[in-house]
């Protein structure tokens, strides 16, 4: 991938609302070059979606998020792909990652309440033949996501003392 496209990706990752004209000014290229690079990256599925990062704790939304460690037996010929696909097609599943270490998949699930997430794990995820075990962790509070800090923190206003 070209250096220009990498820089454009970084700028869009920081703020997807930046216009092609602003990015062009920041990178000292033409807006047409930026638009063409973005169009190519969208077509090649490098840019898959533009999304908002929301601090859901500031909204009266009672969503529950859980991270589930899943140990599985890989399928002959497909490895982890078929099982991962079966899991990520459920609408409750927000993310699925193949991991190294003590478990194989990390699954992020959202539900209306604890009972809904528990029901998903016991009625949909655990019964899959290849699933050997699951371990569920409920997220109590998000402090930082995608490089964005949610809580305002105090900046140290003290003056430095030198000897």
Steps between C-alpha positions, in 0.01 A plus 500: 500500500629845415623743761225745402226244563653409838502867603141544383394193701666636813329838459160338441551270799554806720191673360289345223321832448806662344429611146716411203589867470621521861701178465651630176609819676646303791698273265587762238332314212193572289148422614456289184792277606346455845156422356649248258704330776194479727285359218763236425528402867121473527485287185780272629326472840794658679250758626204288600282746691499843658383475861435714805668417829238567768536512876188294572531558876389861434178375339207342681569173327501181703709296259729233640823405328686176564829357381492123462809282476415197288706182463414307186606198300601611149314344208690276261581693185364837624672543835336774706332678206171310489437519874597868514258570213220312672555707814541843337174463307296527822364856533604523868865450406686827444855366451684169463878468521725198449744504791823336602533365852264317734188536283429515129233767442411819684136587440347838588125481560242770575163445662221690673588348838711232671230239451493553122877461470499193726221352288706556183799321652303203633248458216692601187876506557568208734292242307715538185671161460850643458475720813691335786461773764405862554594756761289817518613839632255789528634850431417721797644826369696615194779744568656507154397361160668534161752741652227728637489566875139521624551646846624851546814497710669772698812649351777559752509879540790510746808697406821304471753553778865504406793483743 
